[in-house]
């Protein structure tokens, strides 16, 4: 099958020893999503049509995480022989392809598509064999330094381990964000060696090698310090999460959502919020949650994965909702739990009411019809249905399979229709 370009190669074979984890480093989550998911999105957003993920350590975890992505292929780096070697293992997959390739690393989740698209465009216009995206940072520790001549032209990259004191003071760094032209890159990679502090094949040697071959190489400062934050430790992971959370909240506020106290609110990267919705402090929106327009969430609300709120729903203080849908106008104001529930429109769920969805073995559904009223402290033991317009009295326990008919009022423990004898 012919390769459709542009192509992106994402390096994700490393173990990330400083994370001290059995999980592949690039699968650690930032705001609810694996780091590599953000890098894949950035590459796609920049225009990449084919994405090759280089795997090594915990490869099976990467296969599972990215399963079903039609534009993703995998190349295996069985031995960790350096970044240049990691790119070379992609050669059989890309045999016959001629054109630009983005080379990115999977542990920079804050990369944005816009500067990557800019790099692809500049590489095409300048007809460069290599275009490096660089950044200027206050603290360059850990990065390779960009060396330029007196006229500002790119000379080479020096990895930090190989820097002399003068080179270490350079603040323009290489965040491992490149556009190369194929097939000339393969020729350059065939000519680099391991004469460096790590004894590895450095991809950073390829630009200098291309210049020796008479090819054009350009380095352009188009990335911000936030874009290039690489995650190598749990501390870095927390830093990336804080920046990503600010981006997520800024996006939704720009789209018309009010977030009363952004510093004390958490919104997952997979959540979708409607305009004129208000999120109050200390609320957690976790996972693939969908919230309609004109909703109110919080304070201290917890919306878990699979929650869907239609327009005008109110979820108040200390309410937890999990794998449940609430139709328009429904109100759950405080101290309630809804799990695996399908709740109709204009339902009122009282303080302390819960759906008891887990019996110790499996999870079971609860269905509540339109205009129903669930009293304070009521317990609905799933599986169970409460019909349209029904009323469950305060403190009532509706046992599993004892459905409440439309328009019926039930009270007591166990719940029974008003006027009937206890069961």
KOLSEMAR-372430 format. One record per residue (C-alpha): chain; x, y, z. Coordinates in pm, 1 decimal. Layout:
REC; A; X; Y; Z
...
This chain:
REC; A; 0.0; 0.0; 0.0
REC; A; 135.4; 341.4; -98.4
REC; A; 223.5; 578.0; 184.2
REC; A; 21.7; 898.4; 193.6
REC; A; 217.9; 1202.0; 305.0
REC; A; 310.4; 1405.9; 488.8
REC; A; 433.3; 1137.9; 728.2
REC; A; 496.2; 1177.6; 1100.4
REC; A; 731.4; 953.4; 1296.9
REC; A; 675.0; 956.7; 1673.0
REC; A; 954.8; 814.1; 1886.6
REC; A; 801.4; 617.1; 2174.0
REC; A; 1035.1; 325.5; 2239.3
REC; A; 1200.5; 443.8; 2559.8
REC; A; 1135.5; 304.4; 2905.1
REC; A; 1148.7; 630.0; 3097.7
REC; A; 1338.1; 488.5; 3396.6
REC; A; 1297.5; 805.4; 3603.4
REC; A; 920.8; 758.4; 3600.2
REC; A; 975.5; 437.5; 3802.2
REC; A; 681.0; 266.8; 3639.2
REC; A; 587.0; -53.5; 3459.7
REC; A; 381.2; 152.5; 3218.1
REC; A; 528.7; 279.5; 2893.0
REC; A; 631.8; 638.2; 2958.8
REC; A; 427.7; 788.3; 2675.9
REC; A; 111.3; 625.7; 2814.3
REC; A; 118.3; 820.0; 3139.4
REC; A; -180.4; 1051.1; 3138.1
REC; A; -203.0; 1426.7; 3118.4
REC; A; -553.3; 1554.1; 3195.9
REC; A; -699.4; 1210.4; 3138.6
REC; A; -529.4; 1122.8; 2810.1
REC; A; -203.0; 938.0; 2737.3
REC; A; 76.4; 1177.5; 2647.0
REC; A; 122.7; 1022.5; 2306.2
REC; A; -242.1; 1090.5; 2221.9
REC; A; -174.4; 1463.4; 2227.5
REC; A; 132.7; 1420.6; 2006.5
REC; A; -67.9; 1214.0; 1757.3
REC; A; -336.2; 1485.1; 1753.0
REC; A; -73.7; 1755.4; 1695.9
REC; A; 74.6; 1562.7; 1403.3
REC; A; -267.1; 1507.9; 1248.9
REC; A; -359.8; 1870.2; 1305.3
REC; A; -43.7; 1975.3; 1124.6
REC; A; -149.3; 1771.2; 820.9
REC; A; 19.7; 1432.0; 867.0
REC; A; -169.4; 1159.2; 681.5
REC; A; 38.6; 862.3; 795.9
REC; A; 181.0; 825.4; 1146.6
REC; A; 452.7; 575.3; 1235.2
REC; A; 495.4; 509.6; 1607.2
REC; A; 831.3; 360.4; 1703.6
REC; A; 781.7; 117.6; 1991.9
REC; A; 1020.0; -81.6; 2208.2
REC; A; 971.3; -101.7; 2583.6
REC; A; 619.5; -224.9; 2671.2
REC; A; 528.7; -232.4; 2302.2
REC; A; 213.8; -435.7; 2367.2
REC; A; 80.1; -151.0; 2580.2
REC; A; 122.8; 90.7; 2288.6
REC; A; -47.9; -148.6; 2048.6
REC; A; -347.1; -173.2; 2282.3
REC; A; -366.7; 200.6; 2347.1
REC; A; -359.4; 296.4; 1978.6
REC; A; -559.3; 1.4; 1845.6
REC; A; -804.2; 87.0; 1571.9
REC; A; -633.3; 408.4; 1458.8
REC; A; -635.3; 365.9; 1078.0
REC; A; -353.4; 612.0; 1005.1
REC; A; -109.6; 465.6; 1260.4
REC; A; 155.6; 206.7; 1182.0
REC; A; 417.0; 63.8; 1414.8
REC; A; 791.0; 13.8; 1380.7
REC; A; 980.1; -185.8; 1643.8
REC; A; 1313.4; -72.5; 1789.3
REC; A; 1418.5; -394.6; 1956.3
REC; A; 1745.9; -247.9; 2086.4
REC; A; 1771.8; 104.3; 2225.3
REC; A; 2058.8; 226.3; 2006.8
REC; A; 1964.7; 593.4; 1991.9
REC; A; 1724.4; 827.5; 1818.7
REC; A; 1893.9; 795.7; 1481.0
REC; A; 1852.6; 419.7; 1496.8
REC; A; 1487.7; 464.6; 1605.6
REC; A; 1415.5; 655.3; 1285.4
REC; A; 1606.2; 403.0; 1072.7
REC; A; 1382.8; 116.5; 1184.7
REC; A; 1095.5; 295.1; 1005.3
REC; A; 1267.2; 261.2; 668.3
REC; A; 1101.1; -65.0; 558.7
REC; A; 755.7; 80.7; 628.2
REC; A; 833.4; 392.9; 427.7
REC; A; 1006.6; 223.9; 135.3
REC; A; 927.6; 415.0; -182.3
REC; A; 794.7; 723.4; -6.6
REC; A; 943.7; 1053.3; -120.0
REC; A; 845.0; 1367.0; 63.7
REC; A; 848.0; 1535.8; 403.2
REC; A; 843.4; 1358.2; 738.1
REC; A; 785.3; 1512.9; 1077.4
REC; A; 993.9; 1351.0; 1348.8
REC; A; 855.1; 1405.5; 1699.0
REC; A; 894.4; 1251.4; 2043.3
REC; A; 601.7; 1094.5; 2224.3
REC; A; 676.4; 1250.0; 2564.1
REC; A; 609.7; 1614.2; 2466.4
REC; A; 230.9; 1626.6; 2513.4
REC; A; 209.3; 2006.7; 2494.2
REC; A; 308.9; 2024.1; 2128.2
REC; A; 50.6; 2218.1; 1928.3
REC; A; -41.9; 2155.6; 1563.8
REC; A; 3.6; 2517.9; 1451.5
REC; A; 384.3; 2542.3; 1480.1
REC; A; 418.8; 2193.7; 1331.3
REC; A; 211.4; 2297.3; 1030.8
REC; A; 430.2; 2607.3; 1004.0
REC; A; 741.3; 2388.2; 997.8
REC; A; 599.9; 2169.5; 720.7
REC; A; 508.4; 2476.1; 517.1
REC; A; 849.1; 2640.2; 563.0
REC; A; 1030.9; 2320.3; 472.7
REC; A; 836.3; 2302.2; 148.2
REC; A; 891.5; 2670.2; 61.9
REC; A; 1261.4; 2662.0; 146.7
REC; A; 1315.4; 2323.5; -21.0
REC; A; 1522.8; 2221.9; 279.4
REC; A; 1647.1; 1869.0; 340.3
REC; A; 1596.8; 1940.4; 708.8
REC; A; 1411.2; 2207.0; 901.2
REC; A; 1448.1; 2210.6; 1278.9
REC; A; 1194.3; 2367.0; 1509.3
REC; A; 1378.6; 2531.9; 1798.1
REC; A; 1284.9; 2722.6; 2112.3
REC; A; 1451.0; 2967.6; 2349.7
REC; A; 1413.7; 2875.5; 2714.7
REC; A; 1527.4; 3025.7; 3043.1
REC; A; 1663.1; 2694.1; 3163.9
REC; A; 1812.9; 2485.1; 2881.7
REC; A; 1921.5; 2197.5; 3106.8
REC; A; 1857.9; 1860.6; 2946.9
REC; A; 1828.8; 1988.5; 2590.4
REC; A; 2069.6; 1980.4; 2301.5
REC; A; 2197.8; 2327.9; 2212.5
REC; A; 2165.6; 2496.1; 1871.7
REC; A; 2497.6; 2628.5; 1742.0
REC; A; 2493.2; 2904.5; 1480.7
REC; A; 2764.9; 3095.5; 1294.8
REC; A; 2826.2; 3470.2; 1322.7
REC; A; 2558.7; 3533.0; 1058.5
REC; A; 2299.6; 3329.6; 1250.5
REC; A; 2307.5; 3030.0; 1019.6
REC; A; 2263.9; 2684.7; 1167.5
REC; A; 2585.8; 2492.9; 1228.3
REC; A; 2497.3; 2187.7; 1436.1
REC; A; 2329.1; 2048.1; 1746.0
REC; A; 2536.5; 1959.1; 2049.2
REC; A; 2380.6; 1725.0; 2303.2
REC; A; 2412.5; 1847.2; 2661.9
REC; A; 2639.5; 1560.7; 2761.9
REC; A; 2880.2; 1667.5; 2487.7
REC; A; 2862.0; 2044.5; 2555.8
REC; A; 3157.8; 2250.4; 2675.7
REC; A; 3082.1; 2527.1; 2931.8
REC; A; 3032.0; 2793.5; 2663.8
REC; A; 2786.9; 2575.2; 2471.9
REC; A; 2594.2; 2491.5; 2787.4
REC; A; 2514.7; 2863.3; 2827.5
REC; A; 2324.9; 2872.3; 2494.6
REC; A; 1950.3; 2916.1; 2549.2
REC; A; 1828.6; 2815.7; 2201.9
REC; A; 1757.7; 2445.6; 2225.9
REC; A; 1659.8; 2147.8; 2017.4
REC; A; 1329.5; 1997.0; 2137.7
REC; A; 1351.2; 1705.8; 1889.1
REC; A; 1100.8; 1847.4; 1643.9
REC; A; 1213.6; 1810.1; 1283.5
REC; A; 1096.5; 1804.0; 925.9
REC; A; 1321.2; 1593.4; 701.4
REC; A; 1296.3; 1513.4; 333.2
REC; A; 1297.9; 1151.8; 223.4
REC; A; 1482.1; 963.9; 84.5
REC; A; 1790.1; 1184.5; 147.3
REC; A; 1755.7; 1136.6; 524.9
REC; A; 1824.9; 764.7; 485.2
REC; A; 2159.6; 845.4; 320.5
REC; A; 2251.2; 1079.7; 606.6
REC; A; 2157.4; 826.0; 873.2
REC; A; 2372.9; 562.3; 702.7
REC; A; 2674.9; 789.5; 753.4
REC; A; 2644.2; 884.1; 1121.9
REC; A; 2831.9; 690.6; 1388.7
REC; A; 2836.8; 645.7; 1764.5
REC; A; 3133.4; 868.4; 1853.1
REC; A; 2955.8; 1052.8; 2133.8
REC; A; 2916.0; 1039.7; 2511.6
REC; A; 2632.4; 786.7; 2493.8
REC; A; 2775.5; 563.7; 2224.0
REC; A; 2446.5; 590.6; 2033.6
REC; A; 2329.6; 688.1; 1687.2
REC; A; 2207.3; 1044.4; 1742.7
REC; A; 1938.4; 1179.5; 1513.7
REC; A; 2082.4; 1518.2; 1609.4
REC; A; 2387.7; 1435.3; 1395.0
REC; A; 2172.8; 1403.8; 1081.7
REC; A; 2129.7; 1779.3; 1012.0
REC; A; 2506.3; 1835.9; 1020.5
REC; A; 2560.6; 1531.5; 800.0
REC; A; 2307.6; 1662.5; 548.4
REC; A; 2502.5; 1989.9; 534.0
REC; A; 2821.3; 1795.9; 460.0
REC; A; 2632.5; 1635.5; 173.2
REC; A; 2559.0; 1980.8; 33.4
REC; A; 2194.0; 1984.6; 141.7
REC; A; 2008.9; 2281.0; 286.0
REC; A; 1938.7; 2276.4; 661.0
REC; A; 1745.2; 2549.6; 841.9
REC; A; 1672.1; 2600.5; 1212.3
REC; A; 1380.5; 2827.1; 1298.3
REC; A; 1255.5; 2935.9; 1639.4
REC; A; 880.8; 2866.9; 1618.7
REC; A; 815.8; 2674.1; 1941.3
REC; A; 740.9; 2811.9; 2287.5
REC; A; 886.7; 2688.2; 2613.6
REC; A; 548.8; 2535.2; 2702.3
REC; A; 530.5; 2346.4; 2372.8
REC; A; 850.9; 2156.4; 2438.1
REC; A; 810.7; 2046.5; 2798.8
REC; A; 931.3; 1687.4; 2790.5
REC; A; 805.7; 1449.0; 3055.5
REC; A; 1079.9; 1242.0; 3215.6
REC; A; 970.5; 1244.4; 3580.4
REC; A; 649.9; 1254.7; 3781.2
REC; A; 728.4; 1618.4; 3854.3
REC; A; 736.4; 1692.0; 3481.6
REC; A; 406.2; 1505.9; 3445.0
REC; A; 245.2; 1735.2; 3701.5
REC; A; 386.5; 2044.2; 3528.5
REC; A; 252.0; 1930.1; 3193.8
REC; A; -86.9; 1860.2; 3351.1
REC; A; -106.6; 2210.7; 3496.5
REC; A; -28.8; 2372.5; 3161.0
REC; A; -267.9; 2144.3; 2972.6
REC; A; -544.0; 2207.9; 3226.3
REC; A; -504.3; 2582.1; 3174.2
REC; A; -527.9; 2530.8; 2797.1
REC; A; -838.6; 2313.6; 2829.0
REC; A; -1016.5; 2562.6; 3052.4
REC; A; -912.7; 2856.6; 2836.4
REC; A; -1060.4; 2678.4; 2533.4
REC; A; -1397.2; 2620.0; 2699.5
REC; A; -1415.5; 2970.7; 2840.6
REC; A; -1347.3; 3101.7; 2489.9
REC; A; -1636.0; 2882.4; 2370.0
REC; A; -1878.3; 3040.9; 2618.5
REC; A; -1846.1; 2830.0; 2933.5
REC; A; -1811.2; 3004.2; 3271.3
REC; A; -1555.3; 2847.8; 3506.5
REC; A; -1590.2; 3032.6; 3834.5
REC; A; -1254.8; 2932.6; 3985.2
REC; A; -1019.3; 2774.7; 3729.6
REC; A; -748.6; 2700.7; 3985.7
REC; A; -985.3; 2477.0; 4180.7
REC; A; -1155.0; 2302.1; 3889.2
REC; A; -1048.0; 1998.8; 3685.8
REC; A; -1174.7; 1929.5; 3333.2
REC; A; -1060.7; 1622.7; 3141.6
REC; A; -917.1; 1664.2; 2794.5
REC; A; -1192.6; 1442.2; 2651.4
REC; A; -1485.9; 1636.6; 2799.0
REC; A; -1720.9; 1850.7; 2588.4
REC; A; -1908.7; 2145.7; 2741.4
REC; A; -2193.5; 2353.5; 2598.9
REC; A; -2216.5; 2731.4; 2597.0
REC; A; -2362.2; 2920.4; 2893.7
REC; A; -2285.4; 2628.0; 3120.7
REC; A; -2140.3; 2728.6; 3458.7
REC; A; -1885.6; 2514.6; 3644.6
REC; A; -1851.0; 2601.8; 4012.2
REC; A; -1538.0; 2549.7; 4227.0
REC; A; -1394.9; 2215.6; 4336.6
REC; A; -1571.5; 2024.4; 4059.6
REC; A; -1405.5; 1735.0; 3876.2
REC; A; -1513.2; 1650.6; 3521.6
REC; A; -1329.2; 1328.4; 3451.1
REC; A; -1323.7; 1131.2; 3126.5
REC; A; -1539.3; 1145.4; 2815.6
REC; A; -1816.2; 1356.9; 2967.6
REC; A; -2066.0; 1552.6; 2756.9
REC; A; -2239.8; 1855.0; 2906.5
REC; A; -2508.5; 2047.3; 2721.9
REC; A; -2588.8; 2417.2; 2718.1
REC; A; -2705.0; 2619.0; 3020.4
REC; A; -2609.9; 2351.2; 3271.8
REC; A; -2485.6; 2410.7; 3624.2
REC; A; -2216.3; 2186.5; 3768.0
REC; A; -2095.8; 2200.9; 4127.9
REC; A; -1960.7; 2306.3; 4359.0
REC; A; -1784.8; 1982.5; 4460.0
REC; A; -1948.4; 1781.4; 4180.5
REC; A; -1779.2; 1473.4; 4034.9
REC; A; -1877.7; 1375.3; 3680.8
REC; A; -1716.5; 1047.3; 3582.0
REC; A; -1663.9; 884.5; 3240.7
REC; A; -1975.2; 821.0; 3035.3
REC; A; -2178.7; 1102.2; 3190.5
REC; A; -2408.4; 1289.4; 2953.5
REC; A; -2599.7; 1597.1; 3065.4
REC; A; -2860.2; 1742.6; 2830.5
REC; A; -2938.9; 2114.7; 2817.8
REC; A; -3038.1; 2285.7; 3139.8
REC; A; -2937.8; 2008.4; 3378.9
REC; A; -2826.1; 2106.1; 3729.9
REC; A; -2576.0; 1891.7; 3920.1
REC; A; -2500.7; 2041.9; 4258.8
REC; A; -2284.4; 2005.7; 4566.5
REC; A; -2124.9; 1667.6; 4639.4
REC; A; -2312.0; 1491.8; 4357.7
REC; A; -2137.2; 1206.2; 4177.2
REC; A; -2256.4; 1079.5; 3839.6
REC; A; -2105.7; 782.6; 3655.9
REC; A; -2198.7; 627.0; 3318.5
REC; A; -2535.1; 798.5; 3328.0
REC; A; -2744.2; 1026.8; 3109.2
REC; A; -2971.5; 1303.8; 3237.3
REC; A; -3225.9; 1460.7; 3005.2
REC; A; -3311.0; 1829.6; 2979.3
REC; A; -3415.2; 2017.8; 3289.6
REC; A; -3332.5; 1745.4; 3540.6
REC; A; -3202.1; 1860.4; 3878.6
REC; A; -2971.3; 1670.0; 4116.0
REC; A; -2870.3; 1938.6; 4358.3
REC; A; -2679.3; 1777.6; 4644.3
REC; A; -2529.2; 1468.1; 4805.4
REC; A; -2660.9; 1218.6; 4550.0
REC; A; -2510.0; 935.9; 4346.4
REC; A; -2630.1; 821.0; 4004.2
REC; A; -2448.5; 525.7; 3848.1
REC; A; -2553.2; 342.4; 3529.2
REC; A; -2874.1; 546.3; 3525.2
REC; A; -3092.1; 673.2; 3242.4
REC; A; -3280.0; 970.4; 3378.2
REC; A; -3556.4; 1141.3; 3183.6
REC; A; -3641.8; 1510.0; 3151.0
REC; A; -3748.2; 1738.2; 3437.6
REC; A; -3670.9; 1483.2; 3706.4
REC; A; -3592.8; 1598.3; 4059.2
REC; A; -3347.6; 1383.8; 4257.1
REC; A; -3348.5; 1469.5; 4627.1
REC; A; -3061.8; 1508.9; 4872.5
REC; A; -2882.4; 1183.1; 4949.4
REC; A; -3068.0; 971.9; 4692.0
REC; A; -2867.4; 700.3; 4518.6
REC; A; -2890.1; 432.6; 4255.7
REC; A; -2736.0; 117.1; 4405.8
REC; A; -2592.4; -12.8; 4079.8
REC; A; -2339.3; -271.8; 4203.9
REC; A; -2443.2; -599.4; 4368.3
REC; A; -2092.8; -721.0; 4439.3
REC; A; -2065.1; -903.3; 4108.0
REC; A; -2190.5; -677.3; 3831.0
REC; A; -2320.9; -328.7; 3752.0
REC; A; -2691.4; -290.3; 3673.6
REC; A; -2900.7; -10.3; 3520.0
REC; A; -3166.2; 215.1; 3663.9
REC; A; -3420.2; 393.3; 3444.2
REC; A; -3614.4; 695.6; 3568.9
REC; A; -3892.0; 839.1; 3352.0
REC; A; -3971.9; 1202.0; 3272.6
REC; A; -4114.4; 1422.3; 3552.5
REC; A; -4040.7; 1165.6; 3823.8
REC; A; -3957.7; 1273.7; 4179.4
REC; A; -3698.1; 1083.6; 4383.3
REC; A; -3719.6; 1180.8; 4751.9
REC; A; -3433.5; 1262.1; 4986.0
REC; A; -3241.3; 957.0; 5101.5
REC; A; -3418.2; 719.8; 4860.6
REC; A; -3232.6; 410.8; 4741.9
REC; A; -3306.2; 256.5; 4401.7
REC; A; -3155.9; -93.4; 4390.0
REC; A; -3076.9; -182.4; 4030.0
REC; A; -3193.7; -320.9; 3803.1
REC; A; -3511.2; -118.9; 3843.6
REC; A; -3735.6; 124.7; 3658.3
REC; A; -3926.4; 425.8; 3787.7
REC; A; -4202.5; 529.0; 3550.2
REC; A; -4296.3; 869.2; 3412.6
REC; A; -4434.0; 1104.7; 3677.0
REC; A; -4379.7; 854.2; 3957.9
REC; A; -4282.8; 960.4; 4309.8
REC; A; -4041.7; 774.6; 4535.5
REC; A; -4085.0; 900.5; 4891.0
REC; A; -3808.4; 1020.6; 5116.4
REC; A; -3608.1; 732.2; 5261.6
REC; A; -3783.4; 469.9; 5049.8
REC; A; -3588.5; 166.0; 4929.2
REC; A; -3700.1; 38.2; 4589.9
REC; A; -3571.0; -317.3; 4567.2
REC; A; -3438.3; -467.6; 4246.4
REC; A; -3696.1; -574.3; 3995.8
REC; A; -3978.2; -396.4; 4187.6
REC; A; -4046.1; -137.2; 3921.3
REC; A; -4248.2; 174.1; 4006.5
REC; A; -4531.7; 228.9; 3760.5
REC; A; -4592.6; 557.4; 3581.5
REC; A; -4770.6; 804.2; 3808.2
REC; A; -4735.8; 577.9; 4113.3
REC; A; -4616.3; 697.3; 4455.3
REC; A; -4417.5; 455.5; 4670.0
REC; A; -4291.8; 488.8; 5027.9
REC; A; -4127.6; 280.2; 5296.2
REC; A; -3871.3; 4.0; 5330.2
REC; A; -3914.5; -185.8; 5113.2
REC; A; -4099.9; 65.5; 4898.9
REC; A; -4469.2; 1.9; 4834.1
REC; A; -4749.1; 204.3; 4680.3
REC; A; -4931.9; 436.7; 4920.9
REC; A; -5231.1; 261.8; 5072.7
REC; A; -5098.4; -89.1; 5019.5
REC; A; -4993.4; -328.3; 5294.5
REC; A; -4622.6; -380.6; 5369.5
REC; A; -4475.2; -670.5; 5177.9
